[in-house]
Amino acid sequence: RRTALFVRHNHNTSLRQAANIGIPAASDNSGEAVATAAHTQHNTTSTSNMPVTSTGVVEDVANVQGNIEQVFAQVADFAFIERWDPGVKKSAPRVPGQALAVGAQYDLILDVKGEESPMTFVVKKLEPPHFIELEGTSERVVTIDSIRFSKHPEHPTTMTRINYTANMSLRGWRRPFIILLGSMLDEIGKAAMSGLENYFATGNKATKPSGAQ
């Protein structure tokens, strides 16, 4: 059971998509930027039990099928992220065949409103099979993703609990607007956890429904 439930569900928005959704382009003036971000916040509804614990920080929990070693191998290695994250169109290690290790880099192509957007992640900390920290960068955002794995307390040999924390900040002049995106980040956190749970329950690769933005 997740730690957060939401009134509005959007299973097609991923944590990685925070790189572009709701963030104004550099050509916008400051008034337009505030209006865009405020509009996004106003039109996203969630309950009081939200995973955004502070500005730009999203925390949530997923309980997935599989022992801790199996789950860690597929989630920590971002070469496989497109399998469980519907917002990632392509993912590949920077160096083909590279081992999961501190310094390993991954190149992602996000599907953001039908357009491709690149993002790069690098492994900063690694404690298999319990913890990994990655730093992601794109043109507009920097994120520190901390993922902790533990044996499920009731099913320690067949299920794994994933505690996922994403600490996001906007780059350059966009930085102050992160405070206006809290409600949108709630949805993003829930969608990421739903993708994880669905993949490990069904074995099906994450996909967007036809016509989804």
Kinemage of the C-alpha trace (Angstrom):
@kinemage 1
@onewidth
@group {chain A} dominant
@subgroup {mainchain}
@vectorlist {calphas} color= white
{ca arg a 1} P 0.000 0.000 0.000
{ca arg a 2} L 1.338 3.415 -0.930
{ca thr a 3} L 1.822 6.167 1.583
{ca ala a 4} L -0.160 8.614 -0.552
{ca leu a 5} L -3.450 8.526 -2.430
{ca phe a 6} L -4.686 11.119 -4.891
{ca val a 7} L -8.036 12.321 -6.133
{ca arg a 8} L -6.789 12.859 -9.674
{ca his a 9} L -4.804 10.019 -11.268
{ca asn a 10} L -2.455 10.512 -14.189
{ca his a 11} L -0.523 7.325 -14.912
{ca asn a 12} L 1.105 8.822 -18.019
{ca thr a 13} L 3.217 11.439 -16.273
{ca ser a 14} L 6.586 10.384 -14.899
{ca leu a 15} L 9.057 11.847 -12.481
{ca arg a 16} L 11.417 12.459 -15.371
{ca gln a 17} L 8.759 14.514 -17.163
{ca ala a 18} L 9.120 17.216 -14.506
{ca ala a 19} L 12.002 18.348 -16.687
{ca asn a 20} L 9.576 20.105 -19.017
{ca ile a 21} L 5.914 19.968 -17.969
{ca gly a 22} L 4.604 23.154 -16.413
{ca ile a 23} L 7.951 24.930 -16.635
{ca pro a 24} L 7.923 28.039 -18.859
{ca ala a 25} L 10.371 28.417 -21.713
{ca ala a 26} L 13.257 30.856 -21.548
{ca ser a 27} L 11.514 33.197 -23.990
{ca asp a 28} L 8.618 33.796 -21.560
{ca asn a 29} L 8.647 36.943 -19.448
{ca ser a 30} L 8.373 36.638 -15.663
{ca gly a 31} L 4.649 37.479 -15.571
{ca glu a 32} L 3.810 34.756 -18.056
{ca ala a 33} L 5.984 32.323 -16.138
{ca val a 34} L 4.155 32.904 -12.865
{ca ala a 35} L 0.777 32.638 -14.589
{ca thr a 36} L 1.707 29.353 -16.263
{ca ala a 37} L 2.933 27.743 -13.046
{ca ala a 38} L 0.018 29.050 -10.986
{ca his a 39} L -2.468 27.730 -13.564
{ca thr a 40} L -0.865 24.280 -13.334
{ca gln a 41} L -1.143 24.285 -9.545
{ca his a 42} L -4.746 25.520 -9.535
{ca asn a 43} L -5.971 22.804 -11.874
{ca thr a 44} L -4.359 19.828 -10.113
{ca thr a 45} L -6.286 18.415 -7.159
{ca ser a 46} L -4.936 16.062 -4.501
{ca thr a 47} L -5.803 15.029 -0.978
{ca ser a 48} L -4.056 16.406 2.093
{ca asn a 49} L -1.912 13.266 2.237
{ca met a 50} L 0.638 14.304 -0.388
{ca pro a 51} L 4.151 12.976 -1.131
{ca val a 52} L 5.628 16.462 -1.607
{ca thr a 53} L 7.305 16.895 1.781
{ca ser a 54} L 9.046 20.204 1.036
{ca thr a 55} L 9.596 22.459 -1.957
{ca gly a 56} L 10.641 20.319 -4.921
{ca val a 57} L 10.929 17.110 -2.875
{ca val a 58} L 8.694 14.151 -3.760
{ca glu a 59} L 8.596 11.038 -1.566
{ca asp a 60} L 6.545 7.912 -2.136
{ca val a 61} L 6.558 4.159 -1.565
{ca ala a 62} L 5.888 1.199 -3.840
{ca asn a 63} L 5.544 -2.463 -2.864
{ca val a 64} L 6.481 -4.703 -5.793
{ca gln a 65} L 6.639 -8.394 -6.617
{ca gly a 66} L 10.130 -9.921 -6.540
{ca asn a 67} L 12.957 -10.413 -4.083
{ca ile a 68} L 15.217 -7.508 -3.229
{ca glu a 69} L 18.108 -8.618 -5.439
{ca gln a 70} L 15.907 -8.998 -8.524
{ca val a 71} L 14.109 -5.712 -7.988
{ca phe a 72} L 17.288 -3.763 -7.294
{ca ala a 73} L 18.927 -5.080 -10.471
{ca gln a 74} L 16.086 -3.804 -12.668
{ca val a 75} L 15.238 -0.521 -10.934
{ca ala a 76} L 18.697 0.748 -9.994
{ca asp a 77} L 20.083 0.185 -13.481
{ca phe a 78} L 18.539 3.023 -15.497
{ca ala a 79} L 19.307 1.143 -18.711
{ca phe a 80} L 16.007 -0.604 -17.920
{ca ile a 81} L 13.975 2.413 -16.824
{ca glu a 82} L 11.895 2.526 -20.007
{ca arg a 83} L 10.409 -0.836 -18.987
{ca trp a 84} L 8.598 0.601 -15.982
{ca asp a 85} L 8.426 4.347 -16.587
{ca pro a 86} L 5.869 5.275 -19.285
{ca gly a 87} L 7.393 8.762 -19.566
{ca val a 88} L 10.734 7.392 -20.804
{ca lys a 89} L 10.771 6.620 -24.517
{ca lys a 90} L 14.351 5.364 -24.700
{ca ser a 91} L 17.146 4.666 -22.241
{ca ala a 92} L 20.697 3.491 -22.778
{ca pro a 93} L 23.978 3.366 -20.870
{ca arg a 94} L 26.479 6.011 -21.980
{ca val a 95} L 29.034 3.212 -22.446
{ca pro a 96} L 27.519 0.029 -23.978
{ca gly a 97} L 27.745 -2.897 -21.581
{ca gln a 98} L 28.829 -0.755 -18.644
{ca ala a 99} L 28.426 -2.223 -15.172
{ca leu a 100} L 26.210 -0.580 -12.570
{ca ala a 101} L 28.751 1.434 -10.576
{ca val a 102} L 29.390 4.899 -9.188
{ca gly a 103} L 30.028 7.173 -12.162
{ca ala a 104} L 27.948 5.140 -14.615
{ca gln a 105} L 25.894 7.410 -16.900
{ca tyr a 106} L 22.590 6.876 -18.680
{ca asp a 107} L 21.081 8.814 -21.552
{ca leu a 108} L 17.289 9.044 -21.496
{ca ile a 109} L 14.832 10.322 -24.073
{ca leu a 110} L 11.619 11.492 -22.411
{ca asp a 111} L 8.255 11.572 -24.127
{ca val a 112} L 6.917 14.978 -23.074
{ca lys a 113} L 3.606 15.925 -24.665
{ca gly a 114} L 4.555 14.034 -27.796
{ca glu a 115} L 7.992 15.616 -28.082
{ca glu a 116} L 11.354 14.046 -27.305
{ca ser a 117} L 13.438 15.621 -24.533
{ca pro a 118} L 16.898 14.366 -23.493
{ca met a 119} L 18.004 13.874 -19.891
{ca thr a 120} L 21.189 12.385 -18.454
{ca phe a 121} L 21.580 10.516 -15.161
{ca val a 122} L 24.802 9.622 -13.362
{ca val a 123} L 25.173 7.253 -10.401
{ca lys a 124} L 26.457 9.146 -7.343
{ca lys a 125} L 26.096 6.559 -4.558
{ca leu a 126} L 25.594 2.809 -4.679
{ca glu a 127} L 24.983 0.235 -1.930
{ca pro a 128} L 23.608 -2.934 -3.590
{ca pro a 129} L 20.978 -4.201 -3.105
{ca his a 130} L 19.702 -1.532 -0.710
{ca phe a 131} L 20.365 1.972 -2.039
{ca ile a 132} L 21.238 4.046 -5.080
{ca glu a 133} L 21.437 7.795 -5.653
{ca leu a 134} L 21.481 9.320 -9.133
{ca glu a 135} L 21.741 12.888 -10.365
{ca gly a 136} L 19.697 13.791 -13.402
{ca thr a 137} L 20.121 16.897 -15.544
{ca ser a 138} L 18.235 18.374 -18.460
{ca glu a 139} L 18.001 21.807 -20.023
{ca arg a 140} L 15.564 22.993 -17.358
{ca val a 141} L 15.870 20.822 -14.246
{ca val a 142} L 18.303 19.083 -11.924
{ca thr a 143} L 17.068 16.172 -9.812
{ca ile a 144} L 18.620 13.941 -7.184
{ca asp a 145} L 16.820 10.591 -7.156
{ca ser a 146} L 17.409 8.517 -4.013
{ca ile a 147} L 15.982 5.005 -4.130
{ca arg a 148} L 16.016 2.741 -1.077
{ca phe a 149} L 15.137 -0.967 -1.248
{ca ser a 150} L 14.087 -3.186 1.661
{ca lys a 151} L 12.486 -6.581 2.108
{ca his a 152} L 8.748 -6.362 2.524
{ca pro a 153} L 8.002 -6.898 6.235
{ca glu a 154} L 5.205 -9.406 5.566
{ca his a 155} L 6.635 -11.089 2.447
{ca pro a 156} L 10.431 -10.747 2.757
{ca thr a 157} L 11.334 -13.380 0.146
{ca thr a 158} L 8.795 -12.514 -2.530
{ca met a 159} L 8.214 -8.753 -2.297
{ca thr a 160} L 10.326 -5.612 -2.058
{ca arg a 161} L 9.504 -2.182 -0.687
{ca ile a 162} L 10.870 0.779 -2.658
{ca asn a 163} L 11.174 4.196 -1.009
{ca tyr a 164} L 11.692 6.735 -3.780
{ca thr a 165} L 12.724 10.343 -3.118
{ca ala a 166} L 13.230 12.881 -5.883
{ca asn a 167} L 14.674 16.282 -4.948
{ca met a 168} L 14.100 18.566 -7.915
{ca ser a 169} L 15.203 22.120 -8.620
{ca leu a 170} L 14.823 24.297 -11.677
{ca arg a 171} L 17.861 25.730 -13.421
{ca gly a 172} L 18.764 29.382 -13.867
{ca trp a 173} L 16.011 31.998 -13.811
{ca arg a 174} L 13.323 29.313 -13.448
{ca arg a 175} L 14.515 28.309 -9.963
{ca pro a 176} L 11.932 30.276 -7.877
{ca phe a 177} L 8.973 28.780 -9.744
{ca ile a 178} L 9.481 25.300 -8.236
{ca ile a 179} L 7.321 26.374 -5.289
{ca leu a 180} L 4.307 26.697 -7.602
{ca leu a 181} L 4.541 23.150 -8.955
{ca gly a 182} L 3.796 21.208 -5.758
{ca ser a 183} L 0.451 19.735 -6.807
{ca met a 184} L 1.798 18.667 -10.190
{ca leu a 185} L 4.706 16.918 -8.490
{ca asp a 186} L 2.198 14.992 -6.356
{ca glu a 187} L 0.777 13.427 -9.505
{ca ile a 188} L 4.228 12.756 -10.915
{ca gly a 189} L 5.263 10.854 -7.785
{ca lys a 190} L 2.163 8.693 -7.836
{ca ala a 191} L 2.501 7.902 -11.545
{ca ala a 192} L 6.102 6.741 -11.075
{ca met a 193} L 5.124 4.379 -8.258
{ca ser a 194} L 2.174 3.038 -10.248
{ca gly a 195} L 4.518 2.270 -13.123
{ca leu a 196} L 6.830 0.318 -10.849
{ca glu a 197} L 4.059 -1.714 -9.263
{ca asn a 198} L 2.405 -2.500 -12.583
{ca tyr a 199} L 5.628 -3.628 -14.251
{ca phe a 200} L 6.614 -6.022 -11.493
{ca ala a 201} L 3.064 -7.359 -11.151
{ca thr a 202} L 2.454 -8.022 -14.857
{ca gly a 203} L 5.874 -8.068 -16.508
{ca asn a 204} L 4.523 -5.735 -19.171
{ca lys a 205} L 6.596 -2.834 -20.417
{ca ala a 206} L 5.178 0.558 -19.490
{ca thr a 207} L 3.333 2.143 -22.382
{ca lys a 208} L 1.098 5.135 -22.922
{ca pro a 209} L -2.445 4.570 -24.113
{ca ser a 210} L -3.082 5.590 -27.720
{ca gly a 211} L -3.584 9.337 -27.956
{ca ala a 212} L -2.114 10.056 -24.508
{ca gln a 213} L -0.120 13.288 -24.205
